[in-house]
Amino acid sequence: QVQIRESGGDLVQPGGSLRLSCTTSGIIFNRYTINWYRQAPGKQRELVASISSTTDTKYVDSVKGRFAISRDDARKMGYLQMNSLKPEDTAVYYCNALRASWGDFWGQGTQVTVSS
């Protein structure tokens, strides 16, 4: 049984930092691309950052230089380090494990709120 679970969401002041974690089980983790998406109220879900099985990374322009995605294949975990947070970063953040023809798995999300 595949399980994907996010943690680390919180209320933080503008300029603050958070580290989100994605815990997985039931997949061959080192073969999957790990994506972090977010969805703000009234907006479409957007891809924030991605890290491939070969550790290539991609970011949406709005978070470049502030967010860093990483992975620990031994622990089967993904991470999203978020620095210099802004109110517009407020959203539910989702972890996604993806490998074409193998599977597309999602967590339930973790709330990040940036507010003073």
N, C-alpha and C positions, 0 to 999 in steps of 0.2 A: 504494500500500500504506500502510495506516494504522499508525503506530507511536506508542505512548505509553510513556514511560519516566520512572520516578521516580528521584530521587537525593537525597542529603543525610541519609539515616538514619544513626544512630550510637548509641553508648553515651554517655549524659550523666548527670550527677548531678542529683538533685532540686534544683529551683530554676533549673536551667540552661535554655539556649535552643538551638533548632535551626531551620534553615530548609530545608524540603523544596522541591524543584523538580520540575516536571512538564514534560518536553520532548515536543513533539508534531510529527508530520509527517503529510502525507497527508489532512488535513482543512481545511475552511474555518474556521480556529480562531475567528475573531471571531463566528461564528454559534452556537457551542456554549457550553452551560453547563459549567463545570468544577467537579467535585466531588472532595472528598477524603474517603475512607472509611478506616476502620481496623478491624482484626480482631485481638483479643487471643486467646491460647490458650483454647480451650473456650468461646468466646463468639461470638455472631453478629456479622457485619460491620455496622458502624453508620456512618451518614453524619455526618461531623464538621463539614464546612463546605462551602458552595456559593457560587459566584459566577456570575451570569448574564451573558449577552452584553451586557447594559446595566449591568453591574457592581453589581447588587443582590446583597447578601450575606446569608447565613443561617448560623447556628451552632447546634450542639447546646448545650444549657444548660451542660454540664460544662466547656466550653472558652471560654465567653463571657468576654471581658476578658483572656484569655491568648493566644488564637490569632488570627491575622489572615490571611485569604485575599486573594490579589491575582492579577492577570493582566497580561501584557504581550502585547497582540495583535500588535504588530510582530514580536516574537520568537517568537510562538506558544508561549508558556510560561505555566504557572501556578505559583503559589507558596503555601506555607503556612508562615508564621512562627509558631513555637511558643515561647512564653515561660513562665516559672514552671512548668516541667514537673514532673509528679508521677509517682510509680511507676505509678499507674493509667493513665497515658498510654501505657504500654508496649504496643506492638502493631505489626503490619505495616500500613503506611499505603499506600493505593492511590489513584492518580489515575484519574478517570473523566471522559471527555468525552462529553457527552450532548446530543443534539438529537432531539426526537421526529420520527419518520419518516425521519430522515437516518442516525442511527447511535448506538450505545452502545458506547464503546470503553474498554478497561481496560489499565492497565499491570500489570507483574508484582509490584509492591510494593517497599517499602523498609522495613527493620526499624528501629524506634525502641525503644531500651531505656533506661529511666530507673531508675537504681540507684546506690546509693553503694557 
